[in-house]
Amino acid sequence: MLIVDDEPSIRITLANLLAGMGYGVRSAEDVSSALDELRKEIPDLLLTDLDMPGMWGIELLAEVRRSFPAVLTIAMTGFLSGNGGPSGVVADAFIQRESSVGSLLQLMDGLMRTEHERTNDRSTAKGPLSEVEGQSARLA
């Protein structure tokens, strides 16, 4: 998994918590560093903040979709609306930035389970992540 966030406290806390739960975690502080990490080793999952200085997470998600289409993507944002994220953002799932780690884990589990089912049962595939695309997660 690759975590991308310009705020060190969020990036380091998430990386430490998820690594402590057994996930293989790498992190990057900006889009440029994230692209470097992606070129070194392609992760199964990318978790990125959308609002970062320089190139935004939106640009990172677009590049990942183009160059690394097998990578599952979750966008963190403070601006969720209805059942999806900000208009024009292409991600497999969205999560409210202030959500709990438990909410993130549930979202990751559902996303990975759906992808596993999709890749293991090609005869009934409904398209890339059709069941979770645009899904948002927000718990109090």
A tleap script that builds the chain and sets N, CA, C and O, in Angstrom:
source leaprc.protein.ff14SB
mol = sequence {
  NMET LEU ILE VAL ASP ASP GLU PRO SER ILE
  ARG ILE THR LEU ALA ASN LEU LEU ALA GLY
  MET GLY TYR GLY VAL ARG SER ALA GLU ASP
  VAL SER SER ALA LEU ASP GLU LEU ARG LYS
  GLU ILE PRO ASP LEU LEU LEU THR ASP LEU
  ASP MET PRO GLY MET TRP GLY ILE GLU LEU
  LEU ALA GLU VAL ARG ARG SER PHE PRO ALA
  VAL LEU THR ILE ALA MET THR GLY PHE LEU
  SER GLY ASN GLY GLY PRO SER GLY VAL VAL
  ALA ASP ALA PHE ILE GLN ARG GLU SER SER
  VAL GLY SER LEU LEU GLN LEU MET ASP GLY
  LEU MET ARG THR GLU HIE GLU ARG THR ASN
  ASP ARG SER THR ALA LYS GLY PRO LEU SER
  GLU VAL GLU GLY GLN SER ALA ARG LEU CALA
}
set mol.1.N position { 0.848 -1.166 0.000 }
set mol.1.CA position { 0.000 0.000 0.000 }
set mol.1.C position { 0.896 1.232 0.000 }
set mol.1.O position { 1.962 1.252 0.616 }
set mol.2.N position { 0.429 2.264 -0.713 }
set mol.2.CA position { 1.149 3.528 -0.733 }
set mol.2.C position { 0.219 4.618 -0.206 }
set mol.2.O position { -0.881 4.812 -0.723 }
set mol.3.N position { 0.671 5.323 0.823 }
set mol.3.CA position { -0.086 6.419 1.427 }
set mol.3.C position { 0.568 7.731 1.000 }
set mol.3.O position { 1.775 7.917 1.162 }
set mol.4.N position { -0.246 8.644 0.450 }
set mol.4.CA position { 0.275 9.922 -0.017 }
set mol.4.C position { -0.475 11.047 0.688 }
set mol.4.O position { -1.686 11.201 0.526 }
set mol.5.N position { 0.259 11.824 1.466 }
set mol.5.CA position { -0.339 12.962 2.173 }
set mol.5.C position { 0.776 13.935 2.518 }
set mol.5.O position { 1.850 13.528 2.962 }
set mol.6.N position { 0.520 15.212 2.315 }
set mol.6.CA position { 1.543 16.221 2.597 }
set mol.6.C position { 1.657 16.544 4.078 }
set mol.6.O position { 2.640 17.153 4.500 }
set mol.7.N position { 0.670 16.148 4.875 }
set mol.7.CA position { 0.730 16.394 6.313 }
set mol.7.C position { 1.428 15.213 6.998 }
set mol.7.O position { 0.886 14.108 7.040 }
set mol.8.N position { 2.638 15.450 7.534 }
set mol.8.CA position { 3.404 14.357 8.134 }
set mol.8.C position { 2.649 13.615 9.234 }
set mol.8.O position { 2.747 12.392 9.326 }
set mol.9.N position { 1.899 14.332 10.068 }
set mol.9.CA position { 1.219 13.652 11.176 }
set mol.9.C position { 0.202 12.637 10.669 }
set mol.9.O position { 0.080 11.550 11.234 }
set mol.10.N position { -0.515 12.974 9.628 }
set mol.10.CA position { -1.502 12.040 9.072 }
set mol.10.C position { -0.801 10.883 8.370 }
set mol.10.O position { -1.133 9.720 8.598 }
set mol.11.N position { 0.162 11.203 7.520 }
set mol.11.CA position { 0.882 10.191 6.745 }
set mol.11.C position { 1.587 9.185 7.664 }
set mol.11.O position { 1.477 7.975 7.468 }
set mol.12.N position { 2.298 9.687 8.652 }
set mol.12.CA position { 3.061 8.811 9.543 }
set mol.12.C position { 2.140 8.003 10.444 }
set mol.12.O position { 2.375 6.815 10.662 }
set mol.13.N position { 1.101 8.628 10.966 }
set mol.13.CA position { 0.161 7.913 11.832 }
set mol.13.C position { -0.527 6.782 11.083 }
set mol.13.O position { -0.593 5.659 11.581 }
set mol.14.N position { -1.043 7.072 9.884 }
set mol.14.CA position { -1.695 6.020 9.089 }
set mol.14.C position { -0.707 4.909 8.742 }
set mol.14.O position { -1.029 3.727 8.860 }
set mol.15.N position { 0.485 5.289 8.317 }
set mol.15.CA position { 1.485 4.285 7.944 }
set mol.15.C position { 1.826 3.385 9.132 }
set mol.15.O position { 1.906 2.166 8.981 }
set mol.16.N position { 2.025 3.973 10.301 }
set mol.16.CA position { 2.362 3.180 11.491 }
set mol.16.C position { 1.215 2.279 11.924 }
set mol.16.O position { 1.428 1.113 12.255 }
set mol.17.N position { -0.008 2.819 11.923 }
set mol.17.CA position { -1.168 2.009 12.315 }
set mol.17.C position { -1.379 0.831 11.367 }
set mol.17.O position { -1.577 -0.299 11.812 }
set mol.18.N position { -1.338 1.095 10.067 }
set mol.18.CA position { -1.582 0.037 9.088 }
set mol.18.C position { -0.434 -0.973 9.055 }
set mol.18.O position { -0.670 -2.170 8.894 }
set mol.19.N position { 0.796 -0.506 9.205 }
set mol.19.CA position { 1.932 -1.433 9.269 }
set mol.19.C position { 1.821 -2.318 10.505 }
set mol.19.O position { 2.136 -3.507 10.451 }
set mol.20.N position { 1.371 -1.737 11.623 }
set mol.20.CA position { 1.181 -2.501 12.848 }
set mol.20.C position { 0.106 -3.567 12.720 }
set mol.20.O position { 0.092 -4.535 13.481 }
set mol.21.N position { -0.790 -3.394 11.766 }
set mol.21.CA position { -1.849 -4.378 11.514 }
set mol.21.C position { -1.435 -5.403 10.471 }
set mol.21.O position { -2.221 -6.271 10.093 }
set mol.22.N position { -0.192 -5.295 10.009 }
set mol.22.CA position { 0.326 -6.296 9.091 }
set mol.22.C position { 0.339 -5.898 7.625 }
set mol.22.O position { 0.743 -6.697 6.780 }
set mol.23.N position { -0.086 -4.701 7.305 }
set mol.23.CA position { -0.052 -4.251 5.915 }
set mol.23.C position { 1.360 -3.823 5.546 }
set mol.23.O position { 2.084 -3.265 6.370 }
set mol.24.N position { 1.742 -4.083 4.319 }
set mol.24.CA position { 2.995 -3.559 3.785 }
set mol.24.C position { 2.727 -2.126 3.367 }
set mol.24.O position { 1.908 -1.888 2.479 }
set mol.25.N position { 3.401 -1.166 3.989 }
set mol.25.CA position { 3.076 0.234 3.773 }
set mol.25.C position { 4.320 1.015 3.380 }
set mol.25.O position { 5.384 0.876 3.983 }
set mol.26.N position { 4.159 1.830 2.363 }
set mol.26.CA position { 5.145 2.849 2.010 }
set mol.26.C position { 4.406 4.171 2.005 }
set mol.26.O position { 3.177 4.192 1.941 }
set mol.27.N position { 5.131 5.268 2.070 }
set mol.27.CA position { 4.452 6.560 2.068 }
set mol.27.C position { 5.242 7.572 1.244 }
set mol.27.O position { 6.435 7.420 0.982 }
set mol.28.N position { 4.506 8.615 0.850 }
set mol.28.CA position { 5.109 9.700 0.077 }
set mol.28.C position { 4.455 11.001 0.517 }
set mol.28.O position { 3.279 11.035 0.879 }
set mol.29.N position { 5.251 12.083 0.476 }
set mol.29.CA position { 4.760 13.365 0.961 }
set mol.29.C position { 4.135 14.232 -0.124 }
set mol.29.O position { 3.495 15.238 0.181 }
set mol.30.N position { 4.314 13.851 -1.395 }
set mol.30.CA position { 3.746 14.640 -2.482 }
set mol.30.C position { 3.595 13.757 -3.718 }
set mol.30.O position { 3.993 12.592 -3.729 }
set mol.31.N position { 3.012 14.342 -4.749 }
set mol.31.CA position { 2.717 13.574 -5.962 }
set mol.31.C position { 3.994 13.095 -6.641 }
set mol.31.O position { 4.064 11.951 -7.091 }
set mol.32.N position { 4.994 13.948 -6.718 }
set mol.32.CA position { 6.259 13.572 -7.356 }
set mol.32.C position { 6.892 12.369 -6.651 }
set mol.32.O position { 7.321 11.418 -7.304 }
set mol.33.N position { 6.949 12.415 -5.322 }
set mol.33.CA position { 7.500 11.297 -4.541 }
set mol.33.C position { 6.650 10.035 -4.714 }
set mol.33.O position { 7.178 8.924 -4.769 }
set mol.34.N position { 5.340 10.219 -4.800 }
set mol.34.CA position { 4.444 9.076 -4.985 }
set mol.34.C position { 4.701 8.402 -6.331 }
set mol.34.O position { 4.739 7.174 -6.411 }
set mol.35.N position { 4.878 9.189 -7.379 }
set mol.35.CA position { 5.163 8.608 -8.697 }
set mol.35.C position { 6.492 7.865 -8.687 }
set mol.35.O position { 6.618 6.808 -9.306 }
set mol.36.N position { 7.487 8.413 -7.987 }
set mol.36.CA position { 8.770 7.708 -7.843 }
set mol.36.C position { 8.563 6.361 -7.149 }
set mol.36.O position { 9.107 5.347 -7.587 }
set mol.37.N position { 7.780 6.347 -6.069 }
set mol.37.CA position { 7.503 5.098 -5.339 }
set mol.37.C position { 6.751 4.093 -6.214 }
set mol.37.O position { 7.026 2.894 -6.170 }
set mol.38.N position { 5.807 4.588 -7.004 }
set mol.38.CA position { 5.041 3.709 -7.894 }
set mol.38.C position { 5.941 3.056 -8.937 }
set mol.38.O position { 5.731 1.901 -9.306 }
set mol.39.N position { 6.927 3.782 -9.404 }
set mol.39.CA position { 7.848 3.237 -10.405 }
set mol.39.C position { 8.789 2.194 -9.794 }
set mol.39.O position { 9.243 1.285 -10.489 }
set mol.40.N position { 9.080 2.323 -8.506 }
set mol.40.CA position { 9.944 1.350 -7.824 }
set mol.40.C position { 9.212 0.030 -7.616 }
set mol.40.O position { 9.749 -1.043 -7.889 }
set mol.41.N position { 7.990 0.124 -7.132 }
set mol.41.CA position { 7.197 -1.073 -6.854 }
set mol.41.C position { 5.722 -0.685 -6.879 }
set mol.41.O position { 5.308 0.247 -6.190 }
set mol.42.N position { 4.944 -1.392 -7.664 }
set mol.42.CA position { 3.526 -1.076 -7.801 }
set mol.42.C position { 2.760 -1.677 -6.630 }
set mol.42.O position { 2.800 -2.888 -6.417 }
set mol.43.N position { 2.062 -0.837 -5.870 }
set mol.43.CA position { 1.293 -1.343 -4.724 }
set mol.43.C position { -0.058 -1.891 -5.180 }
set mol.43.O position { -0.493 -1.644 -6.305 }
set mol.44.N position { -0.705 -2.627 -4.303 }
set mol.44.CA position { -2.069 -3.077 -4.576 }
set mol.44.C position { -3.058 -1.935 -4.390 }
set mol.44.O position { -4.088 -1.875 -5.062 }
set mol.45.N position { -2.733 -1.025 -3.464 }
set mol.45.CA position { -3.664 0.028 -3.086 }
set mol.45.C position { -2.934 1.353 -2.887 }
set mol.45.O position { -1.851 1.400 -2.304 }
set mol.46.N position { -3.545 2.424 -3.382 }
set mol.46.CA position { -3.036 3.779 -3.187 }
set mol.46.C position { -4.083 4.555 -2.402 }
set mol.46.O position { -5.247 4.611 -2.797 }
set mol.47.N position { -3.670 5.150 -1.297 }
set mol.47.CA position { -4.518 6.019 -0.486 }
set mol.47.C position { -3.915 7.409 -0.572 }
set mol.47.O position { -2.798 7.632 -0.107 }
set mol.48.N position { -4.646 8.346 -1.163 }
set mol.48.CA position { -4.076 9.675 -1.344 }
set mol.48.C position { -5.015 10.780 -0.910 }
set mol.48.O position { -6.229 10.702 -1.093 }
set mol.49.N position { -4.425 11.811 -0.330 }
set mol.49.CA position { -5.142 13.039 -0.051 }
set mol.49.C position { -5.328 13.741 -1.395 }
set mol.49.O position { -4.473 13.633 -2.273 }
set mol.50.N position { -6.429 14.451 -1.557 }
set mol.50.CA position { -6.658 15.185 -2.802 }
set mol.50.C position { -6.072 16.580 -2.770 }
set mol.50.O position { -5.671 17.100 -3.812 }
set mol.51.N position { -6.013 17.199 -1.603 }
set mol.51.CA position { -5.598 18.594 -1.474 }
set mol.51.C position { -4.153 18.669 -0.995 }
set mol.51.O position { -3.871 18.647 0.203 }
set mol.52.N position { -3.242 18.759 -1.971 }
set mol.52.CA position { -1.821 18.862 -1.653 }
set mol.52.C position { -1.219 19.984 -2.479 }
set mol.52.O position { -1.707 20.271 -3.572 }
set mol.53.N position { -0.169 20.624 -1.980 }
set mol.53.CA position { 0.468 21.688 -2.758 }
set mol.53.C position { 1.186 21.116 -3.983 }
set mol.53.O position { 1.519 19.932 -4.030 }
set mol.54.N position { 1.409 21.964 -4.945 }
set mol.54.CA position { 2.050 21.507 -6.182 }
set mol.54.C position { 1.022 20.746 -7.005 }
set mol.54.O position { -0.081 21.238 -7.246 }
set mol.55.N position { 1.387 19.551 -7.432 }
set mol.55.CA position { 0.421 18.720 -8.141 }
set mol.55.C position { -0.554 18.142 -7.126 }
set mol.55.O position { -0.141 17.674 -6.065 }
set mol.56.N position { -1.802 18.172 -7.433 }
set mol.56.CA position { -2.838 17.693 -6.532 }
set mol.56.C position { -3.013 16.195 -6.629 }
set mol.56.O position { -2.570 15.564 -7.588 }
set mol.57.N position { -3.664 15.631 -5.623 }
set mol.57.CA position { -3.995 14.212 -5.630 }
set mol.57.C position { -4.851 13.819 -6.814 }
set mol.57.O position { -4.801 12.674 -7.263 }
set mol.58.N position { -5.642 14.758 -7.327 }
set mol.58.CA position { -6.474 14.490 -8.509 }
set mol.58.C position { -5.584 14.139 -9.688 }
set mol.58.O position { -5.888 13.222 -10.450 }
set mol.59.N position { -4.493 14.863 -9.837 }
set mol.59.CA position { -3.551 14.588 -10.926 }
set mol.59.C position { -2.853 13.248 -10.721 }
set mol.59.O position { -2.604 12.519 -11.681 }
set mol.60.N position { -2.541 12.928 -9.480 }
set mol.60.CA position { -1.935 11.638 -9.170 }
set mol.60.C position { -2.888 10.510 -9.542 }
set mol.60.O position { -2.477 9.532 -10.166 }
set mol.61.N position { -4.155 10.638 -9.166 }
set mol.61.CA position { -5.137 9.598 -9.477 }
set mol.61.C position { -5.288 9.410 -10.984 }
set mol.61.O position { -5.404 8.278 -11.456 }
set mol.62.N position { -5.288 10.491 -11.735 }
set mol.62.CA position { -5.393 10.395 -13.194 }
set mol.62.C position { -4.185 9.662 -13.779 }
set mol.62.O position { -4.331 8.821 -14.666 }
set mol.63.N position { -2.998 9.986 -13.277 }
set mol.63.CA position { -1.784 9.318 -13.764 }
set mol.63.C position { -1.762 7.837 -13.380 }
set mol.63.O position { -1.352 6.991 -14.174 }
set mol.64.N position { -2.202 7.532 -12.166 }
set mol.64.CA position { -2.250 6.122 -11.730 }
set mol.64.C position { -3.219 5.343 -12.612 }
set mol.64.O position { -2.915 4.223 -13.024 }
set mol.65.N position { -4.375 5.917 -12.905 }
set mol.65.CA position { -5.363 5.243 -13.750 }
set mol.65.C position { -4.785 4.970 -15.133 }
set mol.65.O position { -5.025 3.908 -15.707 }
set mol.66.N position { -4.010 5.941 -15.684 }
set mol.66.CA position { -3.394 5.786 -17.008 }
set mol.66.C position { -2.241 4.777 -17.005 }
set mol.66.O position { -2.187 3.882 -17.849 }
set mol.67.N position { -1.336 4.930 -16.062 }
set mol.67.CA position { -0.090 4.165 -16.094 }
set mol.67.C position { -0.101 2.890 -15.254 }
set mol.67.O position { 0.649 1.957 -15.543 }
set mol.68.N position { -0.935 2.837 -14.225 }
set mol.68.CA position { -0.976 1.697 -13.310 }
set mol.68.C position { -2.436 1.293 -13.056 }
set mol.68.O position { -2.897 1.352 -11.916 }
set mol.69.N position { -3.155 0.892 -14.086 }
set mol.69.CA position { -4.610 0.676 -13.946 }
set mol.69.C position { -5.006 -0.418 -12.961 }
set mol.69.O position { -6.154 -0.441 -12.517 }
set mol.70.N position { -4.110 -1.312 -12.608 }
set mol.70.CA position { -4.447 -2.382 -11.667 }
set mol.70.C position { -4.434 -1.920 -10.206 }
set mol.70.O position { -4.924 -2.632 -9.329 }
set mol.71.N position { -3.879 -0.740 -9.942 }
set mol.71.CA position { -3.790 -0.232 -8.577 }
set mol.71.C position { -5.165 0.271 -8.134 }
set mol.71.O position { -5.776 1.099 -8.810 }
set mol.72.N position { -5.641 -0.231 -7.005 }
set mol.72.CA position { -6.886 0.261 -6.416 }
set mol.72.C position { -6.609 1.614 -5.772 }
set mol.72.O position { -5.547 1.819 -5.183 }
set mol.73.N position { -7.555 2.533 -5.881 }
set mol.73.CA position { -7.319 3.881 -5.384 }
set mol.73.C position { -8.428 4.341 -4.447 }
set mol.73.O position { -9.616 4.150 -4.710 }
set mol.74.N position { -8.002 4.951 -3.344 }
set mol.74.CA position { -8.922 5.580 -2.402 }
set mol.74.C position { -8.474 7.030 -2.247 }
set mol.74.O position { -7.312 7.307 -1.952 }
set mol.75.N position { -9.412 7.941 -2.450 }
set mol.75.CA position { -9.129 9.368 -2.313 }
set mol.75.C position { -9.677 9.861 -0.984 }
set mol.75.O position { -10.839 9.629 -0.651 }
set mol.76.N position { -8.814 10.552 -0.220 }
set mol.76.CA position { -9.237 11.180 1.037 }
set mol.76.C position { -9.547 12.643 0.753 }
set mol.76.O position { -8.757 13.350 0.127 }
set mol.77.N position { -10.702 13.079 1.221 }
set mol.77.CA position { -11.086 14.466 1.002 }
set mol.77.C position { -11.999 14.953 2.106 }
set mol.77.O position { -12.643 14.159 2.792 }
set mol.78.N position { -12.049 16.222 2.267 }
set mol.78.CA position { -12.982 16.830 3.206 }
set mol.78.C position { -14.240 17.288 2.493 }
set mol.78.O position { -15.121 17.892 3.104 }
set mol.79.N position { -14.326 17.000 1.199 }
set mol.79.CA position { -15.423 17.509 0.384 }
set mol.79.C position { -16.185 16.395 -0.318 }
set mol.79.O position { -16.142 16.291 -1.544 }
set mol.80.N position { -16.879 15.563 0.444 }
set mol.80.CA position { -17.708 14.516 -0.155 }
set mol.80.C position { -19.111 15.047 -0.354 }
set mol.80.O position { -19.622 15.839 0.437 }
set mol.81.N position { -19.718 14.587 -1.438 }
set mol.81.CA position { -21.102 14.985 -1.696 }
set mol.81.C position { -21.913 13.763 -2.094 }
set mol.81.O position { -21.532 13.036 -3.011 }
set mol.82.N position { -23.014 13.533 -1.420 }
set mol.82.CA position { -23.886 12.412 -1.770 }
set mol.82.C position { -23.161 11.095 -1.704 }
set mol.82.O position { -22.575 10.745 -0.679 }
set mol.83.N position { -23.200 10.356 -2.811 }
set mol.83.CA position { -22.603 9.017 -2.856 }
set mol.83.C position { -21.230 9.000 -3.495 }
set mol.83.O position { -20.719 7.924 -3.808 }
set mol.84.N position { -20.618 10.145 -3.698 }
set mol.84.CA position { -19.332 10.135 -4.356 }
set mol.84.C position { -18.461 11.279 -3.919 }
set mol.84.O position { -18.806 12.060 -3.032 }
set mol.85.N position { -17.318 11.355 -4.569 }
set mol.85.CA position { -16.370 12.400 -4.247 }
set mol.85.C position { -16.562 13.607 -5.135 }
set mol.85.O position { -17.588 13.748 -5.802 }
set mol.86.N position { -15.580 14.467 -5.139 }
set mol.86.CA position { -15.656 15.678 -5.955 }
set mol.86.C position { -15.804 15.341 -7.436 }
set mol.86.O position { -15.270 14.337 -7.909 }
set mol.87.N position { -16.515 16.168 -8.145 }
set mol.87.CA position { -16.754 15.979 -9.572 }
set mol.87.C position { -15.431 15.894 -10.335 }
set mol.87.O position { -14.512 16.679 -10.104 }
set mol.88.N position { -15.358 14.936 -11.237 }
set mol.88.CA position { -14.188 14.783 -12.092 }
set mol.88.C position { -13.047 13.984 -11.494 }
set mol.88.O position { -12.037 13.771 -12.165 }
set mol.89.N position { -13.173 13.539 -10.259 }
set mol.89.CA position { -12.106 12.771 -9.621 }
set mol.89.C position { -12.353 11.287 -9.875 }
set mol.89.O position { -13.424 10.764 -9.566 }
set mol.90.N position { -11.354 10.619 -10.440 }
set mol.90.CA position { -11.478 9.204 -10.755 }
set mol.90.C position { -10.751 8.394 -9.691 }
set mol.90.O position { -9.522 8.320 -9.677 }
set mol.91.N position { -11.527 7.790 -8.806 }
set mol.91.CA position { -10.974 6.922 -7.761 }
set mol.91.C position { -11.936 5.753 -7.588 }
set mol.91.O position { -13.120 5.857 -7.909 }
set mol.92.N position { -11.420 4.652 -7.082 }
set mol.92.CA position { -12.270 3.487 -6.844 }
set mol.92.C position { -13.182 3.709 -5.653 }
set mol.92.O position { -14.266 3.132 -5.583 }
set mol.93.N position { -12.747 4.546 -4.713 }
set mol.93.CA position { -13.556 4.842 -3.531 }
set mol.93.C position { -13.083 6.165 -2.936 }
set mol.93.O position { -11.974 6.631 -3.198 }
set mol.94.N position { -13.955 6.746 -2.134 }
set mol.94.CA position { -13.662 8.004 -1.459 }
set mol.94.C position { -13.919 7.830 0.026 }
set mol.94.O position { -14.798 7.072 0.437 }
set mol.95.N position { -13.137 8.543 0.821 }
set mol.95.CA position { -13.358 8.522 2.261 }
set mol.95.C position { -13.199 9.938 2.801 }
set mol.95.O position { -12.320 10.694 2.387 }
set mol.96.N position { -14.062 10.261 3.719 }
set mol.96.CA position { -13.990 11.566 4.382 }
set mol.96.C position { -12.686 11.626 5.174 }
set mol.96.O position { -12.360 10.687 5.901 }
set mol.97.N position { -11.958 12.691 5.044 }
set mol.97.CA position { -10.646 12.839 5.700 }
set mol.97.C position { -10.724 12.625 7.209 }
set mol.97.O position { -9.786 12.091 7.801 }
set mol.98.N position { -11.810 13.027 7.834 }
set mol.98.CA position { -11.938 12.907 9.286 }
set mol.98.C position { -12.482 11.545 9.727 }
set mol.98.O position { -12.750 11.354 10.913 }
set mol.99.N position { -12.648 10.611 8.816 }
set mol.99.CA position { -13.176 9.293 9.174 }
set mol.99.C position { -12.217 8.546 10.082 }
set mol.99.O position { -11.024 8.844 10.135 }
set mol.100.N position { -12.757 7.579 10.787 }
set mol.100.CA position { -11.935 6.770 11.685 }
set mol.100.C position { -11.109 5.756 10.890 }
set mol.100.O position { -11.405 5.462 9.732 }
set mol.101.N position { -10.080 5.235 11.532 }
set mol.101.CA position { -9.273 4.189 10.917 }
set mol.101.C position { -10.143 2.961 10.656 }
set mol.101.O position { -9.950 2.265 9.659 }
set mol.102.N position { -11.098 2.695 11.547 }
set mol.102.CA position { -12.019 1.578 11.341 }
set mol.102.C position { -12.804 1.725 10.048 }
set mol.102.O position { -13.008 0.749 9.327 }
set mol.103.N position { -13.243 2.941 9.754 }
set mol.103.CA position { -13.960 3.203 8.498 }
set mol.103.C position { -13.057 2.942 7.303 }
set mol.103.O position { -13.482 2.355 6.308 }
set mol.104.N position { -11.812 3.381 7.406 }
set mol.104.CA position { -10.853 3.154 6.330 }
set mol.104.C position { -10.620 1.667 6.128 }
set mol.104.O position { -10.600 1.191 4.993 }
set mol.105.N position { -10.445 0.926 7.217 }
set mol.105.CA position { -10.222 -0.516 7.105 }
set mol.105.C position { -11.408 -1.222 6.450 }
set mol.105.O position { -11.218 -2.113 5.623 }
set mol.106.N position { -12.624 -0.830 6.813 }
set mol.106.CA position { -13.815 -1.415 6.194 }
set mol.106.C position { -13.855 -1.118 4.701 }
set mol.106.O position { -14.165 -1.999 3.898 }
set mol.107.N position { -13.546 0.106 4.332 }
set mol.107.CA position { -13.542 0.486 2.932 }
set mol.107.C position { -12.480 -0.294 2.158 }
set mol.107.O position { -12.749 -0.794 1.066 }
set mol.108.N position { -11.277 -0.399 2.721 }
set mol.108.CA position { -10.200 -1.150 2.075 }
set mol.108.C position { -10.593 -2.608 1.899 }
set mol.108.O position { -10.386 -3.186 0.832 }
set mol.109.N position { -11.159 -3.205 2.944 }
set mol.109.CA position { -11.559 -4.599 2.891 }
set mol.109.C position { -12.599 -4.831 1.793 }
set mol.109.O position { -12.478 -5.771 1.008 }
set mol.110.N position { -13.611 -3.980 1.741 }
set mol.110.CA position { -14.643 -4.117 0.725 }
set mol.110.C position { -14.096 -3.935 -0.676 }
set mol.110.O position { -14.478 -4.665 -1.591 }
set mol.111.N position { -13.220 -2.985 -0.853 }
set mol.111.CA position { -12.618 -2.713 -2.146 }
set mol.111.C position { -11.764 -3.891 -2.614 }
set mol.111.O position { -11.866 -4.325 -3.762 }
set mol.112.N position { -10.924 -4.402 -1.716 }
set mol.112.CA position { -10.049 -5.519 -2.080 }
set mol.112.C position { -10.849 -6.802 -2.299 }
set mol.112.O position { -10.523 -7.593 -3.185 }
set mol.113.N position { -11.881 -7.010 -1.505 }
set mol.113.CA position { -12.723 -8.195 -1.683 }
set mol.113.C position { -13.434 -8.154 -3.036 }
set mol.113.O position { -13.489 -9.161 -3.741 }
set mol.114.N position { -13.972 -6.999 -3.395 }
set mol.114.CA position { -14.650 -6.851 -4.674 }
set mol.114.C position { -13.685 -7.072 -5.825 }
set mol.114.O position { -14.030 -7.733 -6.805 }
set mol.115.N position { -12.486 -6.530 -5.718 }
set mol.115.CA position { -11.474 -6.724 -6.764 }
set mol.115.C position { -11.081 -8.187 -6.860 }
set mol.115.O position { -10.925 -8.706 -7.965 }
set mol.116.N position { -10.916 -8.864 -5.732 }
set mol.116.CA position { -10.563 -10.283 -5.722 }
set mol.116.C position { -11.655 -11.099 -6.414 }
set mol.116.O position { -11.363 -11.970 -7.233 }
set mol.117.N position { -12.898 -10.815 -6.082 }
set mol.117.CA position { -14.014 -11.526 -6.704 }
set mol.117.C position { -14.064 -11.255 -8.198 }
set mol.117.O position { -14.312 -12.164 -8.990 }
set mol.118.N position { -13.829 -10.008 -8.584 }
set mol.118.CA position { -13.873 -9.640 -9.996 }
set mol.118.C position { -12.787 -10.357 -10.788 }
set mol.118.O position { -13.054 -10.862 -11.878 }
set mol.119.N position { -11.571 -10.410 -10.262 }
set mol.119.CA position { -10.483 -11.030 -11.000 }
set mol.119.C position { -10.548 -12.549 -10.972 }
set mol.119.O position { -10.009 -13.201 -11.867 }
set mol.120.N position { -11.191 -13.121 -9.975 }
set mol.120.CA position { -11.298 -14.579 -9.897 }
set mol.120.C position { -12.520 -15.139 -10.596 }
set mol.120.O position { -12.616 -16.355 -10.767 }
set mol.121.N position { -13.449 -14.308 -11.002 }
set mol.121.CA position { -14.656 -14.784 -11.658 }
set mol.121.C position { -14.941 -13.939 -12.890 }
set mol.121.O position { -15.892 -13.159 -12.905 }
set mol.122.N position { -14.127 -14.091 -13.913 }
set mol.122.CA position { -14.247 -13.297 -15.132 }
set mol.122.C position { -15.581 -13.508 -15.842 }
set mol.122.O position { -16.040 -12.620 -16.561 }
set mol.123.N position { -16.209 -14.659 -15.654 }
set mol.123.CA position { -17.453 -14.931 -16.369 }
set mol.123.C position { -18.601 -14.050 -15.902 }
set mol.123.O position { -19.563 -13.859 -16.646 }
set mol.124.N position { -18.527 -13.510 -14.693 }
set mol.124.CA position { -19.612 -12.660 -14.210 }
set mol.124.C position { -19.138 -11.249 -13.898 }
set mol.124.O position { -19.831 -10.497 -13.213 }
set mol.125.N position { -17.951 -10.883 -14.401 }
set mol.125.CA position { -17.426 -9.544 -14.119 }
set mol.125.C position { -18.376 -8.486 -14.654 }
set mol.125.O position { -18.888 -8.601 -15.768 }
set mol.126.N position { -18.605 -7.472 -13.864 }
set mol.126.CA position { -19.521 -6.383 -14.212 }
set mol.126.C position { -18.766 -5.129 -14.611 }
set mol.126.O position { -19.378 -4.076 -14.792 }
set mol.127.N position { -17.468 -5.216 -14.749 }
set mol.127.CA position { -16.674 -4.019 -15.045 }
set mol.127.C position { -15.837 -3.677 -13.840 }
set mol.127.O position { -16.067 -4.195 -12.747 }
set mol.128.N position { -14.862 -2.803 -14.034 }
set mol.128.CA position { -13.931 -2.493 -12.951 }
set mol.128.C position { -14.619 -1.897 -11.726 }
set mol.128.O position { -15.117 -0.771 -11.743 }
set mol.129.N position { -14.627 -2.678 -10.692 }
set mol.129.CA position { -15.075 -2.213 -9.389 }
set mol.129.C position { -16.445 -1.557 -9.425 }
set mol.129.O position { -16.682 -0.568 -8.732 }
set mol.130.N position { -17.351 -2.105 -10.234 }
set mol.130.CA position { -18.653 -1.475 -10.415 }
set mol.130.C position { -19.452 -1.366 -9.133 }
set mol.130.O position { -20.288 -0.472 -9.001 }
set mol.131.N position { -19.211 -2.248 -8.194 }
set mol.131.CA position { -19.999 -2.219 -6.969 }
set mol.131.C position { -19.528 -1.185 -5.969 }
set mol.131.O position { -20.297 -0.780 -5.097 }
set mol.132.N position { -18.272 -0.743 -6.075 }
set mol.132.CA position { -17.778 0.215 -5.090 }
set mol.132.C position { -17.338 1.536 -5.697 }
set mol.132.O position { -17.032 2.476 -4.964 }
set mol.133.N position { -17.301 1.629 -7.034 }
set mol.133.CA position { -16.842 2.862 -7.638 }
set mol.133.C position { -17.731 4.011 -7.203 }
set mol.133.O position { -18.956 3.932 -7.296 }
set mol.134.N position { -17.122 5.051 -6.740 }
set mol.134.CA position { -17.876 6.217 -6.298 }
set mol.134.C position { -18.422 6.090 -4.893 }
set mol.134.O position { -19.086 7.004 -4.404 }
set mol.135.N position { -18.157 4.980 -4.238 }
set mol.135.CA position { -18.664 4.764 -2.869 }
set mol.135.C position { -17.949 5.711 -1.923 }
set mol.135.O position { -16.749 5.951 -2.064 }
set mol.136.N position { -18.659 6.232 -0.990 }
set mol.136.CA position { -18.024 7.088 -0.002 }
set mol.136.C position { -18.193 6.445 1.377 }
set mol.136.O position { -19.117 5.668 1.617 }
set mol.137.N position { -17.299 6.786 2.242 }
set mol.137.CA position { -17.378 6.263 3.610 }
set mol.137.C position { -17.293 7.429 4.564 }
set mol.137.O position { -16.378 8.248 4.478 }
set mol.138.N position { -18.235 7.502 5.463 }
set mol.138.CA position { -18.173 8.549 6.479 }
set mol.138.C position { -18.875 8.039 7.719 }
set mol.138.O position { -20.080 7.784 7.704 }
set mol.139.N position { -18.132 7.895 8.770 }
set mol.139.CA position { -18.703 7.496 10.045 }
set mol.139.C position { -18.432 8.589 11.060 }
set mol.139.O position { -17.421 9.287 10.988 }
set mol.140.N position { -19.335 8.726 11.991 }
set mol.140.CA position { -19.171 9.758 13.016 }
set mol.140.C position { -18.078 9.382 13.985 }
set mol.140.O position { -17.797 10.133 14.919 }
savepdb mol mol.pdb
quit
